[in-house]
Amino acid sequence: MVFTDEKIEEIWKKGTVVSGNKPNEYRKDQCGVWIAKNQYGNRKSKNMAKPDGKLVCTIVIKRC
């Protein structure tokens, strides 16, 4: 699934800003895992995926 730039930004804004880090580059997700905005779509990122390529934390988007 490919998201629009607007949807990526909407989801990114839900991440937690951590003091001392660049909020436009790094945040923490709802599971407390570090995420890097420039790694969107990279299933091989060491911070984002397990060795089998599955995500460490799955985010569910609720539709109203």
C-alpha positions as a Markdown table, in Angstrom:
| # | Residue | x | y | z |
|---|---|---|---|---|
| 1 | Met | 0.0 | 0.0 | 0.0 |
| 2 | Val | 1.3 | 3.4 | -1.0 |
| 3 | Phe | 0.2 | 6.5 | 1.0 |
| 4 | Thr | 0.0 | 10.0 | -0.3 |
| 5 | Asp | 2.4 | 12.6 | 1.0 |
| 6 | Glu | -0.5 | 14.2 | 2.9 |
| 7 | Lys | -1.3 | 10.9 | 4.6 |
| 8 | Ile | 2.3 | 10.2 | 5.5 |
| 9 | Glu | 2.5 | 13.7 | 7.1 |
| 10 | Glu | -0.7 | 13.1 | 9.0 |
| 11 | Ile | 0.6 | 9.8 | 10.4 |
| 12 | Trp | 4.1 | 11.3 | 11.1 |
| 13 | Lys | 2.5 | 14.0 | 13.3 |
| 14 | Lys | 1.1 | 11.3 | 15.5 |
| 15 | Gly | 4.6 | 10.2 | 16.5 |
| 16 | Thr | 6.0 | 11.5 | 19.8 |
| 17 | Val | 8.6 | 14.2 | 19.6 |
| 18 | Val | 11.5 | 13.5 | 21.9 |
| 19 | Ser | 13.5 | 16.4 | 23.3 |
| 20 | Gly | 17.0 | 16.7 | 21.9 |
| 21 | Asn | 16.2 | 15.1 | 18.6 |
| 22 | Lys | 15.2 | 16.7 | 15.3 |
| 23 | Pro | 11.4 | 16.4 | 15.2 |
| 24 | Asn | 11.2 | 16.5 | 11.4 |
| 25 | Glu | 13.6 | 13.5 | 11.2 |
| 26 | Tyr | 13.0 | 11.3 | 14.3 |
| 27 | Arg | 10.1 | 10.4 | 16.5 |
| 28 | Lys | 8.8 | 7.5 | 18.5 |
| 29 | Asp | 5.8 | 5.5 | 17.5 |
| 30 | Gln | 2.9 | 4.4 | 19.7 |
| 31 | Cys | 5.0 | 1.4 | 20.8 |
| 32 | Gly | 8.0 | 3.6 | 21.8 |
| 33 | Val | 10.1 | 2.5 | 18.9 |
| 34 | Trp | 12.3 | 5.1 | 17.2 |
| 35 | Ile | 11.1 | 6.0 | 13.7 |
| 36 | Ala | 12.9 | 7.9 | 11.0 |
| 37 | Lys | 10.8 | 9.8 | 8.4 |
| 38 | Asn | 13.3 | 9.2 | 5.6 |
| 39 | Gln | 12.9 | 5.4 | 6.2 |
| 40 | Tyr | 9.3 | 5.3 | 5.1 |
| 41 | Gly | 8.8 | 2.2 | 3.0 |
| 42 | Asn | 12.2 | 0.7 | 3.8 |
| 43 | Arg | 11.3 | -2.8 | 5.1 |
| 44 | Lys | 15.0 | -3.6 | 5.7 |
| 45 | Ser | 15.6 | -0.7 | 8.1 |
| 46 | Lys | 17.2 | -2.0 | 11.3 |
| 47 | Asn | 15.1 | 0.2 | 13.5 |
| 48 | Met | 11.8 | -0.6 | 11.7 |
| 49 | Ala | 11.8 | -4.3 | 11.0 |
| 50 | Lys | 12.6 | -7.7 | 12.4 |
| 51 | Pro | 15.0 | -9.9 | 10.3 |
| 52 | Asp | 12.1 | -11.5 | 8.6 |
| 53 | Gly | 11.0 | -8.1 | 7.2 |
| 54 | Lys | 7.9 | -7.8 | 9.4 |
| 55 | Leu | 7.3 | -4.5 | 11.2 |
| 56 | Val | 8.1 | -4.3 | 14.9 |
| 57 | Cys | 4.9 | -2.3 | 15.6 |
| 58 | Thr | 1.8 | -2.1 | 13.5 |
| 59 | Ile | -0.1 | 1.1 | 13.5 |
| 60 | Val | -3.8 | 0.9 | 12.9 |
| 61 | Ile | -5.5 | 3.9 | 11.3 |
| 62 | Lys | -9.1 | 4.3 | 12.4 |
| 63 | Arg | -11.5 | 5.6 | 9.8 |
| 64 | Cys | -14.4 | 7.8 | 11.1 |
